[in-house]
Amino acid sequence: MKLLDTLNWRYATKKMDPSRAVPQAQVDAIVEAARLAPTSSGLQPFEVIVVTSPEVRARIREIAWNQAQVTEGSHLLVFAAWDDYTTERINHMFDYTNEVRGFRNEGWENYRQMLLKNYPPRGAEVNFQHAARQTYIALGVAMLAAAEQGVDSTPMEGFDPAKLDEILGLRARGLRSVTVLPLGYRQEEGDWLVNLPKVRRPLEQFVSEVK
């Protein structure tokens, strides 16, 4: 039940305490949880950029609908997906897997060839959209990891991706921003959401069974 208690505790924090910084060890654990998240074919087609610079976060806030958590939190995680599945990227991850595991597997190599045949020809935009969906798996894991440690977070899509890419120089790295996650601690005074009941659809409206 601890997991469910944690999920009930967390919420999309609207007001963070700028005087409290998340300890680096906890940030590291949250990022590590995101790194360990599952992804399609194990390709991990995204990166996480940890932004602590007050100046950079102030610039990001300007293109993020002026959402205060961007600067009031102590850390901002930017989830940025690959802009394309290239032959080089696919081969790198398969080669790295073989290196870590210390052997080559025929079935795994056949799977590599299947991806090489199908992914790159689909086009960059289709591949980016697929990669972007993988980032949300890691985002969810990061949010849960933060809550497990009593750290507040607020997932955000409300920003100008092209401008964020420019601020962080992501396009030159073959990346495109997808979502951001401020980390910090709730400041109950001034947060209109903190004491309101969590609202989710009733179970009977959310789950159906096929027997």
N, C-alpha and C positions, 0 to 999 in steps of 0.2 A: 504493500500500500504506500510505501514511502514515495515511489515514483508518482503516484496519483496525487499525493499531498504536494509534491514539488510542482506538478503541473497546475494544481489549483492555486498555489502561492504566486506563481509568475503571472505577469500581465504586461501589456505593452506600455511600459512606464512613460508617462508624459512629462514628468519633471524630475530631473536628476540633480543630485547635490554636487555642485562644482567643487566643493571643498574636500570631497572624498575621492581618492584614487583607488582603483582596483589594483591590488598587489600584483606584481609581475608574475609571480608563481601561478596565480589563478588565471591570469590572461594566457599564460603558456599552456595551462591545462585545457582551457577552452579551445585554443587554436589546435592543440593536439587532438582533441575530440573531433574537430572538424576534419583534420587530416585523416583520421581513422574511419570516417564515414564511408559507407559503401557507395560505389558509383558503377555505372553501366560498363561492363567489360573490364572493370578495374582500371580504367584509363585516367581517372582523376583529371578531367578536362577543365580545371580551373585553378586559380591561386587565391590566397587570402593575403590582403595587404593590411597591415596593422598601422593605423595612423594615430600618432600621439601629438604631433606638432600642433600647437594651438593656432599658429598662423595658417597652416594648411586646412585644419578643420574649420576655421572661420571662413575660408574661401569655399569650402564644400557646403557649409551651412547656407551660404548665399544662393547656391544653385540647388538646394534641397528644401525649397519651400520655407526657408527660415526655421526649420525644425530645431528647437533649442537643444535637444538631446545630443546633437552632433557635437556641440561645443561644451555642454554641461557635463556630459560623460567624460571619463578620463581616456578612453580608448575608442577608436572607431575601426571596426572590421569591414573591409571592402571585399566582397566576393566578386571576382572577375573571371569570366569564362574564356576559354580559348575562342579565338575568332574563327577557327576552322579546324577540322580534323585533317591533318596532312599526313602523308606517308611517313615523314620524318618523326612526327609526334607519336604516331601509332607504333612504329618500329622501336622508338626509344623506350616506351613503356613495356613492350613485350621483351625487349632485350634486357631491360632492368629487372623484370620479373625473373627471367632465366638466371641472371647473375645472382640475385638474392637467394633463389631456391637451389641454385647449384646444379641444375640439370635442364635438359630440353625435353619437352613432351610432344609427341607427334600430334596428338589431338589439339594441344595448345597452339602448335605451329599451323595446323590447318585452320584453326579459328583466326589466327593472325591474318592469313591469306584471305579469308572471307571478309574481314573488316577492311583490308586494303583494297579489295575489289569493290566493295559497296560504299564505304564512307566517303573517301575523297571525291568521287564523281558526283555526289549529291549536290555539291555546291556549298559555298561558305555560309550563306545565311541559314540554310537548313541545318548545317552542322553546328553553327553557333547556337541556334535555338535548342538543339538537343543538348549541347554542353551546358547551356544556361539552366536547363531543368535539373541537371545533376547538382548544380550549386545549391538548390533548395534543400536537397537531402542534407548536405553539410550544414546549411544554415539552421535547419531544425535541430540537428545534433548539437551544434554550438549553443543554441538557445537553451536546450535542456541541460547541457553541461554547466552553463552559467547559472541557471536556476538551482542546480544541485549544490552549488557553492554559495548560494545566497547573493549572487550578483544579478543585478537587473539588466535587461536588454530591451531594445525596441527594434524589431525588423522594419526596414523601410525600402520601399520602391519609389517613394516620392522625391525624385531628384532628376536632374537632366543628365542622362548617361553620357552623351557626347562631351559635355563640359567636364564631367568628372573624369572621363578618360583623358581629357586634355590636361587637367590639373595634375594627375598622377602619371602622365606619360604612358598610358596603358597600350595605346594602339601600336606604339613602336615595339612593344613586347609581345604583340600578337594576342592581346587580351581586350575584352570589353566588359565594363562594369555591369553587374546584374542587380545586386542588392547590397545594402549596407546594414551594419548592426552596431549601434552605439552600446558601450558597456559602462555601467556605473552603478550608483546606488540611489534608490528612490528618495525623493524629498517630499514627504507626505504633505507638508504645507505647500499649497499651490498646485498639487496634482489632483485634478478633478476626478480622475478615474480610480485612484488608489483604494477607496473604501466602497466602491460600488460592487454589487454582486457580479461574479463572472457569468456571462450569458452564452450558453451554447444550446443548440436545438435539443429537445428531448431525445432520448435514445431511440424511441419508436419512430421518430421522424428522421433519424440519422442512419439507422442500420436496418437492412432487410436481409432475409435469409433465402437461399435457394437450396431446397432439400431434395 
